[in-house]
Structure formats: C-alpha cells, structure tokens
Amino acid sequence: MANMLKVTLIRSTIGVKPQHKKTVEALGLKKINQFVEQPDNPQTRGMIHQVRHLVSVEEI
C-alpha cells in the first residue's frame, strides 16, 4: 500500500482567500478537527503546502 497522509483541519476557513477555502474542500475537509486520509503524492503535497497554515499533517 502506498504511503498515506492524515490531514486535519486545525483552523477555520472563515476570512481566508476563496482559493484556499476551495483547496481545503478539495482535500475533503469541512469542519475543524475533521481529518481525512490522502495519498502521499506531489498533487496532495502541493495542496497541503498551499493551506499549511490551516491544516496539520501526519504520515501514516
């Protein structure tokens, strides 16, 4: 199985740029403290990098 990332939304998207809000939604996150498992690939890493101030990431 490929490496996976646990991505957790730790800050609200209220007041952030619309593009960042869409990126958070594209990762599958809606509520604070919600987490999703995403594949560890360059596309996911790029999305996480864009909203790194809103999320925390763990390798699983």
C-alpha positions, 0 to 999 in steps of 0.5 A: 500500500502506498504511503498515506497522509492524515490531514486535519483541519486545525483552523477555520476557513472563515476570512481566508482567500476563496482559493484556499477555502476551495483547496481545503474542500478539495482535500475533503475537509469541512469542519475543524478537527475533521481529518481525512486520509490522502495519498502521499503524492506531489498533487496532495503535497502541493495542496497541503503546502498551499493551506499549511497554515490551516491544516496539520499533517501526519504520515501514516 
